[in-house]
Amino acid sequence: MFDEEATESKLKLYSHWISSCSFRVRFALNLKEFLKLNPIGFVPVLVDGDSVIADSFAIIMYLEDKYPHPPLLPHDILKRAINFQAATIVSSSIQPFQNYTVVKYIEEKIGPDEKLPWTQRVIGKGFTALEKLLKKHAGRYATGDEIFLADLFLAPQLDTAIRRFSVEMKEFPTLSRLHEAYNEIPEFREALPENQPDAVHELNQ
């Protein structure tokens, strides 16, 4: 765990380098141009003066309300709904099943040889839903030519799936194209796990 503090804004993020939840918040903070805590004990946690906000979704919505430019949600109500839907698929149907605690449990209960295939199946199921959802809405990014909420959730998830879990992407052409687009964004690259001060460059997981 480490903190990232922006001098002018007094924001402090309690994070962890490999956490995809923390990754999406770092991406949001970078886009917003901002260089006791959580009772459940998870990261990330954002401290803004006397305000303490836990959970990546809540943090991003807080940042959106307090610092509305650039916007992380489109004005179009259908696009907004698609953004929420894509974010929820990632946060509810993929990420919880690939976190360290769950993967470790699978390894112990089913066996080390099943850990990676099981995780790949879970991610693949979520990616199938995302590919179907986004293929008719995507532009340069998930729901058009601007970065919105869906991208904040999707970009770290794609990076994690491809680099940590070796997910085969040939069945997901839209997601593959989006992954390439995200890697061109400086704010995304700055938020990458390996670029964090607490990064461990040889992770045995």
N, C-alpha and C positions, 0 to 999 in steps of 0.2 A: 504494500500500500504506500502511496506517496501522495503529496499534494502539489497541485499546480495553482499558483496564486497570481492573479492579474493585478498589478500594482494599482492601476487607476480604478478598476471596477470593484476591488475588494472581494472578488470571487475566489473561492478555493475549492478545488475538486479533489476528493479522496477517491483514488482510483487503483487499478491494478493493470499492469501492462498487457496481459494476455486476455483480459476479460472483454468479450465482444460488446457487452452492455456499456462498459467504460469507453470502448472504442467509439461507439455511436455518439456518446456525449462529447468526447474530444472533437469529433468531426463537427458537431453542432457548434461547439465553442469556437472552433477555428473559423467556421463560416460566419459567425457573429462577430468575429474579429476581437475576441478576448483571449489575449495571451492566457458519551454520550451519544454518537452521531446517529447511525442507523440501528434501531433496536434489533432488527433481524440479522445484522452483521454482514450484509452483502454490500458490494460496491456496484455502482458508484454512488457517492453522496456529494451533493453540492452545498457549500456554505456561502451564503450571501449576506454578510453582516450578521444580524440575529436570526436570519432565516436558514433553516436546514431542510433540504429537500432530498429524499431518497427515491430510488427507482429511476431508471434511465428515461422512461416515457414521461414521468412527471417532471423530471428535470428539463427535458427538451420543451415541454409545453410551458413551463415557467419561463424559460429563456425566450420563447416565442412571444409570450405576453409582455414581458418586461423590455425586451429588445426586439421590436417588430421588424427591423430591417437588417438584412434581407429577410423576407418572409419565408417561413418553412412550410406554409400551407397555401395552396392556391385559392383564389376567390371562387372559382367554379365549384359548385357544391358536389357534382359528380366526381370531379378530380379529388376533392377533399376526401370524399368517401373511399375512393380507391387508395389514397395514401394511408388512411387509417386501416383499411383492410390489409394492405400489404405489410404495414408495420405490425399488425396483430398476428399475421401468419408467422412472421419471424419471431416475435417476442413470446408467442404462446405455443406455437406448433413446431418450432425448430430449436431455438436457442436453449430452452430449459432442458432438453433431452441430450444436449451435447456438452453441457457444462461438466466441470471436472468431477463433481460429486457423483453425478449420474453415471458417467462413463466409468469411473472407478468401481461403482457398484456392479455394473454389468460385467466388468472384468473379473470381479471377485465371485459373482454368483454364476455366471455362464462360462467364463473362461477368457483368458487373454486373446485367444485367436478369434473370438467373436466380437471383441470390443470395436474394432474398426469397421467390420461389415455392418454391425448393428447401427452404429452411428451414421454410416453412409446411407443406409436405408431410410433412417429418420429424416436426414437432411434431404435426400432425394424426393421423398414424399412431399415435403414442404416446397421444394423447388418446382415440382410438377404443378402444384397449385399456383405458385407465383408466375411461372411461365405462361400458364393459361390466362391468368388475370391480366398480366402486363403486356402481352404481345400486341394487343390492339390499342393500348394507351401510351406505350413508351414512345418517346422521341429520342433525343440524345441521352436523356436520363429516364427514370422509371415512369414518370407521368407527363413527360413533355421535355422542353429544352432548358428547364430550370431545375435546380436541386431543391427537392422538397422532403417532407418527412419520410416518405417511403425510401428515399435514397439513403437517408441516415441509418435506417435499419438494415437495408439490403446490402449496402457497400461492405460493412464489416462482416456480415454473414457470408457473403460470397468469398471474401478474402480468407476467412476462417475455413470454409468448406474446401476450398481449393488447396490452400497451402498446408493446413494442419491435418485435414482428413482425406486428402487426395480424392475428392469427389470427381467422378467423370462428368464432364459438362457437355458432351456432344448432343445430349437430348434437350439441352436448354440454350438454344441459340440467342434468344433475347437476353437472358441473364448473362451469358458469356460476353455479349457485346457491351452490356452495361458495366460489367467488371472491368473491361478494357477502358471504358470512358472514365470510371472512377479513378483509375490509376494515373490518369493525366491531371487530376485535380491536386494542386499543392496542399490544400487544407486536409485532404484525405491522406496524402503521403505523410504529412506531419503527424497525423493521428495514428499511424500504423504502430502496432505493438512493439516492433523491434526498435522504433525510434523513441521509446519512452525511457526515462532515466532509470526505472527499476526493471528494465527488460533482462530476462535471463535468456541467453542466446542458444542454450542447449536445453530444450525442455523435453524431459522424458515423460511422455503422457500417452 
